[in-house]
């Protein structure tokens, strides 16, 4: 028995040593040499939903791809990366977040998150693994989706809510999503009247998805607390999967806890708001049932996984908001590993993504993981317009402080 144990120990040691040696060989020292940003064809004009394409180039010939941010904020964050090893993702995240006098606001977190996606893409390409494998592997076979606009190919404008809901479920989506009495922008929105309208439309949605189907409704932060309470109470018997952003984001910390005590419908919130410190009290106190965190806006995959850990701790689900196709690929790779309830937002069915010919594996209302290294995204550079290039390390007004062990602390 001792001899057998000894031989097994030797074999295990050889395997561990060989595995470690291979891993070290797969992680060559490298430096970031250049960060670029590109505008896709017909870029999204919404400031914090930017589909700007970012690339991080290295002296090892490996380039990471990310998405999000606008040039001014990207330039500041990218300047902290030049000359650094891209594989120290957490350290670089802390540096970009903490190295300036003011803590990052939403615009800089958005840019930081875009670059974080590219750093994870590099990590996967170095290891020749998809990011979801690096994060521990998929916890699900696929990611269920709802269609963000409630419109799928073949559905004509003006089609009733009932028919749109039925067609969405028939197309394989987990849920039909609708706005709360949607009204064109720059027109009058009478909230009291719209509450009555949303009830009538939710009745149609329930009929369309059927007794056991799911629908969700986005209040778009357009209602004050009193109207949000009334709207939630009116549709409670129709059993929506969730009500999204029922009150203004500025009032989340105050009004969502109040709303939670007064209504029984599930609540989702946060697409325009939040990092882990913002979400934590709402999740810990179960003031929301689903976090609507956005990639890259929360700060990228690095931050998203910390939010996911908070949600898992308190049994709160995640319905992440989407921005562009690269960020959506990153969501599959990151939140596909989350063990809790997950529903993905999808808005690209029937749309041409010419600048990312390889990006998403979508079929019948579901997003699937793949085995391509990194985020699994490839670019067609002929469809992109350069808008930013950073090649110099930026020390302008940036000062970093370190603890005795070398970790980064606040400025």
N, C-alpha and C positions, 0 to 999 in steps of 0.2 A: 504494500500500500504506500509506504514511504517513497519507494523508488518511482512508482507510478505518479505520485503527487509531485515528486521532484522533476520528472520529465515534463509533466503538464506545466509546472511553473516555468521551466526553461522555455517551453514552447510559447507560453503566454508572454514571457519577457521579450523573446525574439520578435513576436508579432507586434507588441507595443512599441519596441524600439524601431522596427521597420516602419510601422504606421506613422510614428512621430517624425522619423526621418523624411518620409514621403511628404508629410504635411509641411515640414519646414522647407523642403525643396519647392513645394507649391506656393510658398509665400516669400517670393524674392523681395529684397529691399527695393523700393521704388520711390520716386518723387513725383509730385504733381508739377507739371510744367506749364499748363495753360488751361484756362477756363473760358469757354465760349458760350454765347447765347444766340439763339436764332428765333425768328418769327416764322411760324408756319403759314401756309396759305390760308387766308381768311382767319386771322387770329381772333381769339375771344377778346372783345374790348373791355369786359368787366375786370376791374383792376385786380381784385383778389381771387379771380377764377382764371388767371392767366394760363394759357397753354404754351407759353414760351418753352422752347426746347433748350436744355442746357447740356453741355458736355464737359467732362473733366478729363484732360489728357495727361498721360504719364510718360516718363522716360523709358518705361518697359514696353511701350507700344500698345498698352491697353487703355481704352477710352470708356468712361462710364457715361451713361445717359440718364438725364433726369428731366423734370418738367415743372414749370411754375416760376413765379417771381417776375419782377420788372427790373429793367437795367440798373437803376440807381441802387436798389437794395441788393441786387445780385452782385454788383461791383464791390460793395463793401464787404460782404461775406466771402466772396471769391478771393479777395485780396489776402485773406487770412490763410488760404490753402496753398498758395504757391510755395513750392519747395518742401512741402510736408509729405509724409508717408500716408497715402490714402486709406491704408488698411486700419489705421487707428481711428475708427469712425466715432466712437464715443468721445474721445479726446478732442477731435476736430469739432464735433458738435458743441461741446462745452466751450471751446475757444471762440467759435463764431457767435455763440450766445452771450458770453460773459465779458468779452474783451473790450467792450465799449462802455462809455460812462453810463448811458441809460440802458435799462434792460430792454430786450427786444419787444417791439410792438408787433401787431399782426402782419404788417407789411414785411418786416425783416424775418419773422418766423416763416412766412410764406417762401421767401427767397432761400433761407437756410434749409428749409425742407426740400426744396427742389434740388439743391446741391447734395443733400443727404441721400436722396434717391440715387443720384449718380455714384456716390461713394459705395453704396450697397451693390450697385450694378458692377462696379469694379471688383468688389470682394467676390461676387459670384463668378465672374469671368476668370479671376485668378485661380479659384478653387475648381473651376469647371463644373459648378453646381448651380441650380436655380436658387434664388434667395430663400424660397420657402424651405428647402432642405437645410440650409445653413441655420435657419431659425427653429429647427426641430422637426420639420416635416408637416405636411398637411394634416389637419384634424378632421377633414371632410373630403368627400369625393369630388365635390364641385361647390361653387358658391351660388346660392339661389339669388335671383334678381327681381327687381321691379323696374318697369320702364319709367324713366324720369319724367317724360312729358305726357305720359298717358296716350301717346300716339305711336302706333306701330305701322310698318309698311302695309299698304293695302287699305288702311282706314282713311276715309276721306274727311276733310274738314267739315264740321257741322254734324258729324255722327253723334248720336245721343250718348250720354254717359253710360247707360245700360249696355249698349252695343259695343262701346269701346272696352268696357270692363270685361264683357264676355269674350271678346276677341283676344284680349291680353292674356287671360287665363288659358284660352285655347292654344295660344302660341307658346306655352310652356313656362311663362313667368309665374313666380310664386304669388305675386300680389299685383293688383291694379292700384296705381297711385294717381291721385287727383288733387288739384288745388282747391282751396276754399272759395268757391264762387269766383273763379278767375275773371279778372277784368283787365283790359289792355292798360299798359302803363300810361301815365300822364292823363288819366281820366278820374272822375269822381268815384270814390269807394265809400259807399254808405254802409258802415259796419253793421248797423242794426238790421237793415234790409238784407245784407249779405248772409247774416246768420240764418235767416229763414230760407234763403236760397240754398245754402249749403246742406241743410237738412233734406230738402227735396232731391238734391243731386246724390246725396249719400244713400237715399232709399233706392235710387236707380243703380248705384254701384253695388249694393247688396244683392239686388235682383240679378245683376249681370254676372257677378262672380259665383252666385249660387249659395246655398245654405252653408257649405263647408269651405267656400273660397275665402280669400283674404283681400281686403282693400285698405288703403291708408290714405289719409287726407292731410295736406299741408296747409296750416293756417297762415303761413308766410309771415308771421310776426305782425300781422295787420290788425289784430284785435287787442283792445285794452283788456285788463283782467276780467271785468264784468262780462264783456261779450265773449271772451274765451270760455268762461265758466258756463254761460248759457249755451254756447255752441257745443261744448263737450257733453253737457247734460242732454241736449236734444238728440244727439246721435248715439248715446250710450247703448240703447237697445238694439242698434244695428251692428254692434260688435266690431268696430274698426280694429285693424291690427295695431294701429297707433295713430295718434294725432301729433303732427310734427310742428315744432316751433309755434306753440299756441300763444305765446306772448313775446314782447320785444326782447331782443338779446340784452339790451342795457338793463333789463329788469329781471334777468334770469335768477340771480342770486336771491332776490326778494320775492318775486311773484311766482316762480315755479314751485317753491315749497308751499306757498299758500294754495296754489291751484291743486297740487297733489293731495292736500287734505280735503278738498271740496269736490273732486270729480273722481270717477272710477275708470275712465278710459285710459289705456296705456299711453304714455307720453314719450315722445322722442324730441331731442333738442340739441342744437349746437353746431350746425353747419357753418355758421358765420362767426364762430366763437370758440375760443378755448384752447388751452394746453392742459397738461395734467393737473396743474394747480387750480385751474378754473373748474374743471370737471369733477375733481375729487369730492368736494362737499356734496354736490348733487347726487353723485353715485353712492357715496357712503351712506347718505340719508335716504336713499331710494326715492328721491324727488323726481327722477326720470327712470324710465324703463329701458330706453335705448339711447346710447350716445351717438350723435350725428357728427363725429369728428371728421375732418377733411384732410386728405392728402393732396398736396404737400403742406397745407397751411398750418397744421399743428406743429410742424417742425420735422416732417419726414418720417421714415420708418422707425428711426431711433426713438422718437417721442411717441409714435403711435403704439409701439409695443408696450410702452410703460402705461399708457392709457388703457390698453387691453388688459394688462395685469390688474389694474385697479378694478376694471369691470368684472373680470373673472372672480376676483376676491369677493365681490358683493353680488354676484349673480345678476348682473345687468348686461343686456345685449348690446350689440353695435350694429348700427345701420349707417355706414360711412357715406358721407357726401362725396361726389366725384367732381373732378374738374376736367381733365383731359385723358386721352388714351394711355399715355405712359404712366400717369398717376394711377389709373385704374388697374394697369398691369401690376403696379407696385402694391395695390390693395389686395389683389389676389394672392400675391406672394407673402404678404405680411399677415393679413387678417384671415387668410386661409388656414393659418396655424392656430388661430384663436379657438378655444374649445366651447365658447358660449354661443348663444343665438346670434346669427349673422344674416343680414339681408343686404345685398349689394344694389346700388343704384346704377342703372345702365341707360345710356342715351345715345348710343352709336349705331343701333340697328338700322340698316339701310343707308348709312352715311359712308362716304368715301374718306378714308384716312390715308391719303396719298403719301404723306411725309413719314408715316410709320407703316410700311407695307407688312411688317411682321410685328405684332404687338399683342393682340387679344385672341383668346381661343373661346369664342362664344357660339353657343348652339342651343336653340329651343329654350330661350329664357334663362340660360345658365352660363356662368363663366367657369372654365376649366383650367386647372394648373397645367404646366407643361414642363419638359425637361431641359429647355434651353437655358444656358448659363445666365447668371445675373437676373435681371428683370425679364429677360426673354424678348427684348425689343430691338428692332433694327431700323435704321433711318435711311431715307432716300434724301441725300443732301441736296439734290437738284430742286427739291420742293421747299427748301428752307432759305431764309434770308438772314445773313449775319447782322446782329445788332449790338454785340458786345464782345470784347476780347480782353482778358486780364492775364498778364504774364509776370507781374511784379508783386512781391510780397508787400503788403500794406501795413505799415506801422503808424500811419497818421492817426493820431488821437487814440490809438489802441494800446492799452497797457494790460498785460496779463500778470496775475499774481499766482504763486504756487504754494501749496502746503509743503511741509518738509519732505513728504514722500514723492513729490513731483506732480501730484494731481492739481487741477486748476481750481482756484477759488475766486471769489468776486473781486472785481476791480476796486 
